[in-house]
Amino acid sequence: MSTNTVRKYVRMLEERGLITTEPTSIIMKDGQKRNGNLLFTIRPIQEAVEQFYRQQLEKIPLDVQREKASGARAKQERPA
């Protein structure tokens, strides 16, 4: 699997609230500070489910407005 593909899926998991990532750093033997690997933390499933439900509830008013607008447009397009 390519690096870009892995990055895409990790970002998708972060956006959905299933994982969190934190950058780490290491100190080399000569004292230089360098970037380390990402630290992945799996979030509790219940939090992810609640976030998903919150997002769905926030979408409801937009969906209703969209439905009303498409219904009004359909009435305007039909000849009387």
FENTA-V60331 format. One line per field, one symbol per residue. burial: # if it has 16 or more other C-alpha atoms within 10 Angstrom, else .. Layout:
# FENTA-V60331
burial=???
This chain:
# FENTA-V60331
burial=.........#...#..####............................................................
